[in-house]
Amino acid sequence: MNPVETAQEVRYAYYGDPPYADAIDPVFIARQLGLNVYSAELENSLSGMIAKMRPDEEPDIFLNSNHAPVRQRFTCAHELGHYFQVKDLPENAPTYVHKRDSRSACGVYEEEVYANGFAAELLMPASEVVRLRNIGSDVYHLAKRFQVSVDAMTNRLNALRNVAV
């Protein structure tokens, strides 16, 4: 399954159909799935990570407590993307660690592209972003509405520029 479809299914399972009164909470979703989410002081170049250290346990998500709340939200959603990507593989990895660092943003590594696509759709549903944009919402209003950074919303708008929803 692709990251957009997976994010839509996950969002629907926990929030139903749009429009959504509140921003999607990736920490709530992670905890509903049985994942622990921790806020921790990590090196500044590391936004967070997901780590499954034992085959018989769910992974843990760690978020950099020194980063802005909007970045922590996106990082948590990104790590959920890794969770679902691995979970859906027939040869489900017994243990793994995925770190959200400078490698995640470069758009070269398949697993990072998947996780970023999942996070973008989970937090900023294409249908809602396009609907609000079409009625005049600017990037700042949209970023505030979806509780993401202006950079994240700008990237989302650029990605949706030629997409029909």
N, C-alpha and C positions, 0 to 999 in steps of 0.2 A: 504494500500500500504506500502511497506517496504521503509526504509530510502534511500537505494541506488537508487531504481527506482524513488522515488520522487526527489532526488537530480539531477538525470540525466534529468528528465523532466524539472525541473526548469532551469538547466544549458542550455539545448537545447533551451528553450523559449527565453533566453536572449543572448546566445552566439552561437547558431547553433551547427554544428558538429565539433568534433576535427579534426585536431590539432588546438589549440588556440594560437594566436600570443602573447597574454598577459595573465597574471594570472587572474583568475576569481575574480571579485570584489564583495564581499558579501554586502558591503554598498550600492553600486549601485543597486543591486537586491532589497534590502530591501526598498530603497527609491522609486524604480519603483513600488513596491507593495503598496506604500502609508504609509509605516512605517517611523517614525522619528528615526534617529540614533544620539545619543548624546555621546560625549566624556566627561567623568566626573571623578573627583577624588573620587574613591571608596576605601574602606579598602583593603589592599593589598591581602587578602585571597579571594577577590571577583573579578573575571575577568570581569564579566558583568552580565546583566540580561535582560529579556524581561518582560514587565509588561503591561497588558491590564486592565485598571482601570475602564473603562466604556463599557458596552455591545455594544453601538452604535458607538464606535471608534476603530480604529486599534491600536494595541499595540505599545509601544515605546521600543527601544533597547538602553541600556546604556552600554558603553564600558569603562573599567578602563584606564584612560589617562596615568597612571603611568606604564602601562605594555608595552612591546615591540610591535611595529606595527604588527609583525607576529602573536603575541598572540591575539591582538585585531581583526585581520582578522579571525582567527579561532573562536574566541568567537562570533563574529557577525554571522558567518556561523552556529555555534552551536545554537545560539538563533533563527535563521531562521528555523532550524530543529524543535525546539519547536513550532514555529508558524505553520509550515505545519502539524505537528503531531496533534495539537489541531484543526486546521482548517478542517482537513479531518474526524474528529470524527462526527458521526451523532448528538450527543448531544453537539455541539460546546459550549465550556465553555464561559459564558458571561464575566467573569473576571478571571485573573490568574496572577501569578508572578512565573517565573522560574529563579533561580540564578545559575550562573556558578561558583561553588566553589569546595572545595575538594571532595564533594559528587559526582560531575559530572564525575570525573576521575576514581572512584573506580570500575565501570563496574557492579554494582549490580542493580541499579534502571533502570527499563525499559525505562522510558522517557529520561533518560540521555544517555543510550546506543543508543537509536534512534537518539537523537540530535548529538551525536558524530559521528555516522555512516553517517548521512546526511552531516555533515560538512566535513568529510574526503573525501567523494565522490564528493561533490560540488567543493572543492578546489583542490583536488588531484585526478582527474579522473583515475580510475583504468586502463583503456585502454591506456591512455597517460603515466602513471607512468611505466607500464610494457613495453611499446614500448621503452621509453627512457632508461629504465634499461637494456633492451636487446641489445641496441646499445652501452652500456658501461658507461652510466651516473652513477656517484656515488651518495651517499646520500647527499653530500654537494651541488653538482650541481643541483640535483633534488629539494632540499629545496630552493635554490635560485630561480630556475625556477618557482616554484609554490608559492613563497613568503610565506613559512611556516617555522617553526622552524625545526632544525635538529631532535629534539625529535619527532615532529609530523610526519616528513617524515620517520624516523626510525620505528615508530609505524605502519605507512601505509605500508611500505615495508614488515614488519613482518606479517601484516594482509593479504597481497596479495601473500605471499610466496607460498601458495598452492591453489591459486585461478586461474582458467582458465578464461581469458577474450578474 
